[in-house]
Amino acid sequence: MVATMSIARAASITLLACLGPMASMRAQHGDWLVDPAPYRARVETTADGSSLTLTNGLVARRLRLQPAVATVALDDLVTGASLLRAVQPEATVTLDGKEWKVGGLVGQRVGNFLTAEAEAALRPDPVAFVCTAHGPCPVEAPFPWRVRREWLANPRPWPPPGVGYWFEFRAPKDGPDVTVRIVYELYDGIPLLGKRIEVHNRGERPVRLDAFAAELLAVTETGSTVGGDPDVGHRDLRALHVETDYAFGGAMEAIADNPSVQWLPDPDYATQVHYERQTRCLLRCAPQIGPGVDVAPQATWRSFRVFVLVQGCGDRERRGFARRRMYRTLAPWVEENPLIFHVRNADDASVRAAIDQAATVGFELVLMTFGSGFNAEDDSEANVARLRALVDYAHGKGVALGGYSLLASRSIDAANDVVNPATGKPGGFARFGNSPCLGSEWGVRYFGKVRRLFEATGLDVLEHDGSYPGDACASTTHPGHAGHADSQWRQWETIRDLYHWARGRGVYLNVPDWYFLSGASKTGMGYRETNWSLPREDQLLIERQNVYDGTWTKAVTMGWMFVPLSEYHGGGAAATIEPLAEHLDHYEARFANLLGAGVQACWRGPRLFDTDTVRDAVRRWVSWFKAHRAILEADVVHGRRPDGRDVDWLLHVAPWLPTPALLVVHNPLAVAVERELVVDASLAGPIRSVQFAGEGPTEAVVVDGAGTVRLRVAVPACGFTWAVFHR
């Protein structure tokens, strides 16, 4: 049925996992990326009670309990590598202008390594907060999530299974009447640790929390550089990938949008190789501004959450797999992946027609797109009644309905925009030039209106564009923050709380920023918008390149693409697919590109079909996708990158599914080709046979010792083919 459709090309490719010691380790212990089940998290305490270890067989974090609490080891149990070279405090808090260390041990002679003898000689820091109690706790769900199971082919447990452990610290005698609780988490089946801190004010007056660091780790350096930039050649090979849910910036990338994750030179590391002592091997997870908040008497304040993923292997595919597994573990809503029609006009007739078409072909969501006239800030009775009727109509057809709202990348006015601390006026420093402050009077009204509209109408989806990008604000008159010091923290709390509220109501979130750990399901896959004004044939290949590149760090369900059914950024008739019946081959090629990769797009225009023939073609593609949805929405092994010179391909893998792998191959050439592909199927688990296009005979395959399979594939001119693997 779907065996031949237009698209890409390639030659033989061999994609090898890490070999040598890593391969032998995996053979001995079992590959956690294939079967994570044996690696259950637990807490182990030494017989003498001197230390405690959180471990799951993949990673171990050992904390000394006596003579004081401190992390003294962080070990990659797969490679056997020690990732910690020195002791740091477990956290720091700056209270009423004075910084305090929380836990930790002092007296280490050199910062290169920590031997058992050196560990035994460490002593408590006399001016640090001291641990007074500790105990186990369950892994916490940081907010409620109402699952959209109809969009979730591969459901996962929430909160993620694992173990938690807390330590409570009191200040020294001359310190404030404050306790600090540190909560650690370790998750099953993945070398991933979580951490957060809580500050409880036990006194009778407010305490100002000026700053904090939730994680401090003196990490073993990745490489040795004597001079120049110490990160050259090493940055992408760090053994730790670290993220927090304090993420913003507008770059749609984890590293760029995590300003609280800082790799710094260690001022105490005097014995390092780098001549200027600038090796960035001190991990510090802390806000760059503030939080600058008052903790009221008897109140408890909570930090953001820190997540540390151990990546001992240098292989790009395995590192990407591990990161994508991390998102699926911590934020399983990223696998909600509805088929979305972006209707260009939000009037009743256009929306109802879009709902009818979506229901006819099997699309699951109609979104009143940017520029459609949908206004999330209009919570008037008339608009609420109109939208409620449209929602009821959509739900009656089995279709969800949502809308678009622009937040930060615009200006409101001088009274409500973020204020430049250098000038005392708006402008000249914000991420988007000018931006409203989420704590301004306008911001307070905006968030109230959005919540009321979604509560009153039952809308299913919020596409929130230009989300909070991290701008601080020096205003002292905005009701949502006191001044510059607390402005970033308070604005982040505002956007975080909206997203947590939305997920608790089952509202799906499209957010073109890195808000996955706060509840967003999807962001841009990574593309240049003006490319959708190029001729159709250019868009086709660039689209596959964008998907190939974007899925190294994003799961296929985490990034959206874009299809200009009608004109978007110009380009006229050559760039668009309307009239659909006149460009059906290209239209089907876009379905092969995107659904074949398990990726959803903003299919933006006035309609999904204009003739019965087009309707039937769209319905066939949607039916094919839904029949194979679970494996198409699972992970991918990257084959050959699209370049227009030969076939390109991806392999979907999910060893726990009845169909453990599905291969998609595109041929951009004007002639039919046959190619032998050398496919790395090691992450699919055991396989025995392959069946092309879901029909015809099942052919036995030979898997070599590296987990690779040689396949002979035939792909029609400007075409597409696919194959499923069986155990």
DABEL-V238849 format. One record per residue. N is the residue number from 0. PSI is psi in whole degrees, -180 to 180 (NA if undefined). NEAR is the number of other C-alpha atoms within 12 Angstrom. D_CENTER is the distance of its C-alpha to the mean C-alpha in Angstrom with 1 decimal. Layout:
# DABEL-V238849
N|PSI|NEAR|D_CENTER + N|PSI|NEAR|D_CENTER
This chain:
# DABEL-V238849
0|-48|19|34.5 + 1|21|32|31.5 + 2|-27|32|32.7 + 3|120|29|33.4 + 4|160|35|31.6 + 5|137|38|31.3 + 6|-157|51|29.0 + 7|-172|47|28.4 + 8|166|42|30.0 + 9|173|35|30.0 + 10|-171|32|31.9 + 11|140|26|31.7 + 12|140|26|28.6 + 13|121|24|28.1 + 14|109|31|24.7 + 15|140|28|25.3 + 16|178|33|23.3 + 17|133|28|24.3 + 18|-164|21|28.0 + 19|-135|16|30.6 + 20|-39|17|29.9 + 21|-43|26|26.4 + 22|-42|24|27.7 + 23|-36|18|30.6 + 24|-46|22|28.4 + 25|-36|27|26.3 + 26|-35|20|29.7 + 27|-43|13|31.0 + 28|-15|22|28.2 + 29|137|24|26.3 + 30|115|31|23.0 + 31|-23|34|20.2 + 32|-23|37|17.9 + 33|-46|32|20.8 + 34|95|24|22.0 + 35|-8|28|20.2 + 36|-39|22|22.8 + 37|-15|19|25.2 + 38|80|30|22.9 + 39|135|27|23.4 + 40|145|34|22.7 + 41|166|33|25.9 + 42|128|31|27.7 + 43|135|23|30.8 + 44|137|21|33.5 + 45|155|16|36.3 + 46|-35|8|39.7 + 47|1|11|41.0 + 48|15|16|38.1 + 49|-21|21|37.3 + 50|165|26|33.6 + 51|140|33|30.7 + 52|130|35|27.9 + 53|122|40|24.6 + 54|153|38|24.2 + 55|17|34|23.0 + 56|-9|34|24.7 + 57|-37|41|21.8 + 58|152|41|21.5 + 59|128|40|24.0 + 60|115|41|24.0 + 61|129|32|27.6 + 62|128|40|28.9 + 63|135|37|32.5 + 64|-29|33|34.2 + 65|137|27|37.6 + 66|-4|25|38.9 + 67|165|36|35.6 + 68|127|42|32.0 + 69|144|44|29.9 + 70|122|40|27.3 + 71|-4|44|29.5 + 72|139|35|27.5 + 73|109|39|24.1 + 74|135|36|24.7 + 75|108|32|22.9 + 76|-12|29|25.1 + 77|-46|33|24.4 + 78|-17|29|25.7 + 79|9|19|27.9 + 80|140|28|26.6 + 81|121|31|27.1 + 82|-4|39|24.1 + 83|133|35|25.9 + 84|-15|37|29.0 + 85|165|41|30.1 + 86|141|48|29.9 + 87|165|42|28.3 + 88|157|41|28.5 + 89|-22|46|25.9 + 90|170|44|25.1 + 91|149|39|27.1 + 92|136|45|28.0 + 93|112|30|30.2 + 94|123|32|32.4 + 95|42|23|35.1 + 96|-2|17|34.8 + 97|129|19|35.1 + 98|135|24|32.4 + 99|137|36|32.5 + 100|146|38|31.1 + 101|111|46|30.0 + 102|-166|45|31.2 + 103|162|40|31.5 + 104|153|35|34.5 + 105|166|32|36.5 + 106|9|22|39.1 + 107|132|29|37.2 + 108|-46|21|39.4 + 109|154|20|37.0 + 110|11|32|33.3 + 111|-31|28|32.9 + 112|163|28|32.9 + 113|102|30|33.7 + 114|168|21|36.4 + 115|-37|15|37.7 + 116|-42|12|40.8 + 117|-38|22|38.9 + 118|-42|35|36.8 + 119|-23|22|40.0 + 120|-6|17|41.4 + 121|154|28|38.7 + 122|160|24|39.7 + 123|150|30|38.2 + 124|118|28|37.5 + 125|-16|22|40.3 + 126|13|24|38.5 + 127|157|35|35.2 + 128|142|40|34.1 + 129|138|38|35.4 + 130|131|33|33.9 + 131|-15|24|36.1 + 132|157|19|34.4 + 133|160|22|31.5 + 134|169|21|30.5 + 135|159|25|28.1 + 136|158|19|25.8 + 137|159|23|23.4 + 138|135|29|19.6 + 139|138|26|18.8 + 140|115|25|16.8 + 141|-16|29|16.0 + 142|158|24|16.6 + 143|145|23|18.1 + 144|117|31|16.3 + 145|114|23|18.7 + 146|137|31|17.6 + 147|83|30|18.3 + 148|-24|19|19.6 + 149|-17|25|21.2 + 150|10|31|17.8 + 151|96|29|16.4 + 152|-26|30|18.2 + 153|73|30|16.6 + 154|148|24|16.6 + 155|158|22|15.6 + 156|148|20|17.1 + 157|126|23|16.0 + 158|166|26|16.2 + 159|140|33|15.4 + 160|145|27|18.8 + 161|-159|36|19.9 + 162|153|33|22.2 + 163|158|33|22.3 + 164|136|37|25.0 + 165|152|34|26.2 + 166|137|37|28.6 + 167|136|30|30.6 + 168|141|39|32.3 + 169|151|30|35.3 + 170|157|33|36.4 + 171|173|22|39.6 + 172|-35|13|42.9 + 173|8|14|42.8 + 174|179|26|39.2 + 175|161|33|37.9 + 176|71|26|38.0 + 177|143|40|34.3 + 178|148|37|32.3 + 179|124|44|28.9 + 180|132|38|27.0 + 181|128|47|24.3 + 182|125|38|22.2 + 183|146|44|20.7 + 184|147|43|18.7 + 185|135|47|18.5 + 186|152|44|17.0 + 187|141|36|18.8 + 188|13|34|18.4 + 189|140|47|15.8 + 190|68|46|16.7 + 191|127|46|14.3 + 192|145|44|15.9 + 193|158|41|15.2 + 194|146|40|17.5 + 195|164|40|18.6 + 196|156|36|22.1 + 197|138|33|24.4 + 198|121|43|27.5 + 199|123|34|30.5 + 200|110|29|33.5 + 201|-4|22|36.6 + 202|-168|19|39.0 + 203|5|15|40.9 + 204|157|17|39.5 + 205|150|23|36.0 + 206|129|33|34.3 + 207|121|30|32.2 + 208|97|39|28.9 + 209|-40|29|28.8 + 210|165|34|26.0 + 211|160|42|24.3 + 212|121|40|22.3 + 213|-21|42|20.3 + 214|136|47|20.1 + 215|117|39|22.6 + 216|125|40|22.8 + 217|97|38|25.4 + 218|144|42|23.7 + 219|131|34|25.8 + 220|150|39|25.7 + 221|-35|31|24.3 + 222|178|24|27.4 + 223|115|25|30.7 + 224|127|23|31.4 + 225|-43|17|34.7 + 226|174|16|34.5 + 227|-155|16|32.4 + 228|115|20|28.6 + 229|-12|27|27.7 + 230|-10|25|24.2 + 231|125|18|25.6 + 232|-6|14|24.9 + 233|-23|20|22.9 + 234|-42|23|19.7 + 235|2|21|17.7 + 236|12|22|19.5 + 237|144|32|18.6 + 238|-14|35|18.7 + 239|133|42|15.9 + 240|126|35|12.3 + 241|133|40|11.7 + 242|160|43|9.2 + 243|166|40|10.4 + 244|3|41|9.7 + 245|71|45|12.4 + 246|130|45|10.2 + 247|166|43|12.0 + 248|-25|32|13.9 + 249|10|32|13.5 + 250|-9|29|12.6 + 251|25|34|9.3 + 252|144|29|8.4 + 253|-44|31|6.9 + 254|-48|26|10.6 + 255|-30|22|12.4 + 256|18|30|10.7 + 257|70|38|11.2 + 258|-16|31|15.0 + 259|-7|41|15.6 + 260|111|36|14.9 + 261|125|30|18.2 + 262|114|33|19.9 + 263|158|26|23.6 + 264|146|26|27.1 + 265|110|32|28.7 + 266|-19|17|32.1 + 267|-1|25|33.5 + 268|79|32|32.9 + 269|-15|19|36.3 + 270|19|20|36.7 + 271|166|29|33.8 + 272|-40|23|34.7 + 273|129|24|33.5 + 274|-42|17|36.6 + 275|4|20|35.2 + 276|46|26|33.1 + 277|14|28|29.9 + 278|127|38|27.7 + 279|84|34|24.3 + 280|21|40|24.0 + 281|112|35|23.7 + 282|126|40|20.3 + 283|122|35|20.4 + 284|104|38|17.7 + 285|151|38|19.4 + 286|149|39|19.5 + 287|-22|27|21.3 + 288|131|29|23.3 + 289|-158|34|24.7 + 290|-23|38|23.9 + 291|38|30|27.6 + 292|154|35|28.0 + 293|130|30|31.0 + 294|115|29|30.7 + 295|159|20|33.5 + 296|133|20|36.1 + 297|12|19|35.1 + 298|160|20|31.5 + 299|131|24|28.3 + 300|143|32|25.3 + 301|142|26|21.8 + 302|178|39|19.4 + 303|173|36|15.7 + 304|137|37|13.9 + 305|139|40|13.5 + 306|128|38|11.8 + 307|117|41|13.6 + 308|125|41|13.0 + 309|126|42|16.2 + 310|85|40|16.4 + 311|-17|33|20.1 + 312|143|35|20.3 + 313|-4|26|20.6 + 314|130|24|20.0 + 315|-40|25|17.3 + 316|-46|32|16.7 + 317|-37|35|16.5 + 318|-42|32|14.3 + 319|-42|34|11.8 + 320|-46|36|12.5 + 321|-43|40|12.0 + 322|-43|35|8.4 + 323|-35|36|7.6 + 324|-35|39|9.9 + 325|-46|37|8.3 + 326|-40|42|5.2 + 327|-30|36|8.4 + 328|-49|38|10.4 + 329|-27|46|9.0 + 330|67|40|7.6 + 331|-15|40|9.9 + 332|-14|45|10.2 + 333|-13|48|7.6 + 334|-1|46|10.7 + 335|124|48|13.0 + 336|65|46|14.1 + 337|153|48|17.4 + 338|121|43|19.7 + 339|125|47|20.0 + 340|117|43|23.2 + 341|102|46|23.2 + 342|137|42|26.8 + 343|-21|35|28.4 + 344|139|29|30.7 + 345|12|34|30.4 + 346|160|23|34.1 + 347|-46|26|35.0 + 348|-43|17|36.6 + 349|-41|26|33.7 + 350|-42|40|31.1 + 351|-40|34|33.5 + 352|-39|28|34.1 + 353|-41|44|30.4 + 354|-45|41|30.0 + 355|-45|32|33.0 + 356|-43|36|31.7 + 357|-45|38|28.3 + 358|-36|32|30.1 + 359|-40|27|32.5 + 360|-6|35|30.1 + 361|8|33|27.4 + 362|150|43|24.6 + 363|-12|36|22.9 + 364|133|46|22.0 + 365|126|51|23.9 + 366|124|51|22.4 + 367|104|44|24.8 + 368|177|39|23.3 + 369|137|28|23.6 + 370|4|21|27.3 + 371|-19|25|28.4 + 372|-6|24|30.1 + 373|134|34|27.8 + 374|104|32|27.9 + 375|-13|40|25.6 + 376|-2|27|27.9 + 377|94|27|31.0 + 378|28|27|31.5 + 379|158|18|35.2 + 380|-39|15|37.0 + 381|-43|14|37.7 + 382|-38|26|34.2 + 383|-45|28|32.9 + 384|-41|21|35.7 + 385|-46|27|34.9 + 386|-36|36|31.2 + 387|-41|26|32.0 + 388|-39|22|34.4 + 389|-40|37|31.9 + 390|-45|35|29.3 + 391|-40|22|32.2 + 392|-45|28|33.2 + 393|-47|34|29.7 + 394|-33|26|29.3 + 395|-22|16|32.8 + 396|3|26|31.7 + 397|26|23|28.6 + 398|139|37|26.3 + 399|158|43|23.7 + 400|136|48|24.2 + 401|-178|46|22.1 + 402|168|46|22.3 + 403|141|38|21.0 + 404|134|36|21.4 + 405|131|31|21.2 + 406|-76|35|20.7 + 407|-26|39|20.8 + 408|59|29|21.7 + 409|172|25|25.4 + 410|141|27|28.4 + 411|-69|24|30.2 + 412|176|20|33.2 + 413|-29|22|34.4 + 414|-23|26|34.4 + 415|-11|34|30.8 + 416|159|39|28.9 + 417|142|53|27.4 + 418|131|38|30.3 + 419|121|29|30.5 + 420|-21|22|31.6 + 421|-29|17|33.8 + 422|-18|14|35.7 + 423|12|21|35.4 + 424|161|22|34.6 + 425|158|30|31.7 + 426|150|30|30.6 + 427|-1|19|30.2 + 428|-18|24|27.0 + 429|157|31|24.2 + 430|-39|27|21.1 + 431|24|26|22.5 + 432|-69|20|26.1 + 433|150|30|26.8 + 434|143|39|24.6 + 435|148|44|25.6 + 436|129|54|25.2 + 437|-17|45|23.4 + 438|3|44|26.1 + 439|173|35|29.0 + 440|-39|25|31.3 + 441|-43|28|29.6 + 442|-43|34|26.2 + 443|-44|26|27.7 + 444|-44|23|29.3 + 445|-51|31|26.3 + 446|-34|34|24.0 + 447|-41|24|27.1 + 448|-43|26|27.8 + 449|-45|38|24.4 + 450|-45|30|24.4 + 451|-41|25|28.1 + 452|-46|35|27.6 + 453|-35|37|24.9 + 454|-43|25|26.9 + 455|-28|25|30.1 + 456|-25|35|29.1 + 457|18|33|26.6 + 458|144|42|24.3 + 459|-23|41|21.3 + 460|137|44|18.6 + 461|119|46|17.8 + 462|112|43|16.5 + 463|98|39|16.2 + 464|151|31|16.8 + 465|47|36|17.1 + 466|174|45|15.3 + 467|119|47|16.4 + 468|5|43|16.1 + 469|8|45|17.5 + 470|132|44|21.2 + 471|166|44|23.7 + 472|129|45|27.0 + 473|3|34|30.5 + 474|143|35|32.1 + 475|9|26|34.1 + 476|-7|22|35.0 + 477|136|30|31.7 + 478|-19|23|31.7 + 479|-4|32|28.0 + 480|160|35|28.3 + 481|-35|26|31.3 + 482|-159|32|30.8 + 483|-40|33|28.8 + 484|-37|29|27.9 + 485|1|35|26.0 + 486|-39|40|24.9 + 487|-45|41|21.3 + 488|-45|44|20.7 + 489|-39|37|22.4 + 490|-40|42|20.6 + 491|-41|37|17.2 + 492|-39|32|18.7 + 493|-47|30|19.9 + 494|-39|42|16.7 + 495|-46|32|14.9 + 496|-35|24|17.9 + 497|-45|35|18.0 + 498|-38|40|14.6 + 499|-44|30|15.6 + 500|-45|31|18.9 + 501|-45|38|17.6 + 502|-31|36|15.7 + 503|-25|25|18.8 + 504|-3|26|20.8 + 505|17|33|18.8 + 506|120|38|17.9 + 507|143|46|15.1 + 508|117|47|12.9 + 509|119|47|12.4 + 510|114|41|11.3 + 511|53|40|11.4 + 512|173|45|9.6 + 513|67|47|6.4 + 514|26|48|7.3 + 515|-43|47|4.8 + 516|-7|41|6.7 + 517|1|42|9.7 + 518|-11|46|9.8 + 519|145|48|8.6 + 520|-26|50|8.3 + 521|146|46|8.4 + 522|-180|42|8.8 + 523|140|39|11.3 + 524|-27|41|11.3 + 525|99|34|13.3 + 526|164|28|17.0 + 527|121|18|20.1 + 528|-37|23|21.3 + 529|-14|19|24.9 + 530|-19|29|24.7 + 531|3|35|25.2 + 532|-1|28|28.7 + 533|163|28|29.5 + 534|149|24|31.8 + 535|-43|33|30.3 + 536|-29|30|30.9 + 537|-40|26|28.9 + 538|-37|35|25.9 + 539|-49|44|25.9 + 540|-41|39|25.4 + 541|-37|36|23.0 + 542|-45|43|20.8 + 543|-34|48|20.6 + 544|-44|34|20.1 + 545|-42|33|17.0 + 546|-45|42|15.6 + 547|-47|39|16.7 + 548|-39|29|15.2 + 549|-25|33|11.8 + 550|8|42|11.2 + 551|-38|34|11.8 + 552|-16|36|8.2 + 553|142|43|6.6 + 554|156|48|8.2 + 555|-26|53|11.1 + 556|-7|50|10.3 + 557|-15|49|7.1 + 558|132|45|9.5 + 559|153|41|12.9 + 560|-171|46|16.1 + 561|136|43|19.4 + 562|113|44|22.9 + 563|85|45|25.8 + 564|-40|39|28.3 + 565|171|31|30.3 + 566|138|30|30.5 + 567|-74|29|27.5 + 568|33|21|27.9 + 569|-166|18|31.5 + 570|-17|21|32.8 + 571|-154|19|35.1 + 572|-30|23|36.0 + 573|-22|25|35.0 + 574|-14|30|31.3 + 575|166|37|31.0 + 576|-24|42|31.5 + 577|141|31|33.9 + 578|134|25|36.4 + 579|-38|29|34.3 + 580|-26|24|37.4 + 581|-12|19|38.4 + 582|40|26|35.2 + 583|-38|30|34.4 + 584|-45|27|33.9 + 585|-42|36|31.2 + 586|-46|37|29.6 + 587|-34|39|29.5 + 588|-34|39|28.1 + 589|-37|45|25.1 + 590|-41|41|24.6 + 591|-44|44|25.0 + 592|-54|48|22.5 + 593|-55|44|19.7 + 594|-31|43|20.5 + 595|-25|47|21.6 + 596|-5|50|18.1 + 597|17|48|16.6 + 598|136|49|15.1 + 599|155|48|16.1 + 600|164|40|17.7 + 601|93|42|19.2 + 602|96|42|22.7 + 603|122|35|24.6 + 604|-168|37|28.3 + 605|-16|36|31.2 + 606|160|38|31.2 + 607|-20|49|29.8 + 608|153|36|33.2 + 609|-6|25|36.7 + 610|167|19|38.9 + 611|-36|17|39.2 + 612|-45|20|38.5 + 613|-43|29|35.1 + 614|-47|28|34.4 + 615|-37|22|35.2 + 616|-45|33|33.1 + 617|-43|39|30.0 + 618|-39|28|30.7 + 619|-44|25|31.2 + 620|-43|34|27.8 + 621|-40|34|26.0 + 622|-41|22|28.2 + 623|-45|28|27.3 + 624|-46|36|23.6 + 625|-31|28|24.0 + 626|-29|20|26.3 + 627|21|34|23.8 + 628|-44|38|20.6 + 629|-46|36|19.5 + 630|-34|40|19.8 + 631|-29|44|18.5 + 632|3|44|15.2 + 633|-160|45|14.9 + 634|170|48|14.0 + 635|145|48|15.9 + 636|131|45|18.2 + 637|124|42|18.9 + 638|-107|36|22.6 + 639|131|34|24.3 + 640|138|35|22.7 + 641|134|34|24.4 + 642|2|27|27.2 + 643|1|28|30.0 + 644|-19|22|32.3 + 645|-178|33|31.7 + 646|150|44|29.7 + 647|156|44|25.9 + 648|159|49|23.9 + 649|151|49|20.9 + 650|118|45|21.1 + 651|135|45|19.1 + 652|141|43|19.4 + 653|90|40|19.3 + 654|-16|31|22.1 + 655|-8|25|22.3 + 656|157|30|23.1 + 657|-35|20|26.7 + 658|101|32|25.7 + 659|-14|36|23.9 + 660|149|44|23.4 + 661|126|45|23.8 + 662|133|47|24.6 + 663|133|51|24.5 + 664|133|55|26.8 + 665|142|54|27.7 + 666|109|45|30.9 + 667|-3|37|31.3 + 668|157|28|34.9 + 669|5|20|37.9 + 670|150|20|39.4 + 671|147|27|38.5 + 672|156|28|37.4 + 673|137|25|37.4 + 674|149|26|35.2 + 675|119|20|34.7 + 676|136|32|31.0 + 677|104|33|30.2 + 678|127|45|27.1 + 679|105|41|25.1 + 680|17|47|24.9 + 681|-29|42|24.6 + 682|6|41|21.2 + 683|-5|40|22.7 + 684|-171|31|25.2 + 685|133|32|28.9 + 686|153|34|29.9 + 687|-29|25|33.5 + 688|168|26|33.8 + 689|148|33|32.4 + 690|121|29|33.3 + 691|137|31|33.0 + 692|22|28|32.1 + 693|13|25|32.3 + 694|170|16|36.1 + 695|-173|13|39.0 + 696|152|13|39.7 + 697|127|18|37.2 + 698|135|22|37.6 + 699|147|19|37.4 + 700|155|25|35.2 + 701|125|23|35.7 + 702|124|25|32.9 + 703|-178|18|33.8 + 704|-21|17|33.1 + 705|1|27|29.9 + 706|16|29|28.5 + 707|152|30|29.2 + 708|136|35|31.0 + 709|125|26|33.2 + 710|137|33|33.3 + 711|118|24|35.7 + 712|144|35|34.1 + 713|128|31|36.0 + 714|128|39|34.2 + 715|165|29|36.2 + 716|135|25|36.6 + 717|46|36|33.6 + 718|-175|38|32.3 + 719|141|46|29.7 + 720|167|44|30.1 + 721|162|44|28.2 + 722|144|40|29.0 + 723|145|41|28.0 + 724|147|40|28.5 + 725|154|30|30.3 + 726|NA|26|31.0
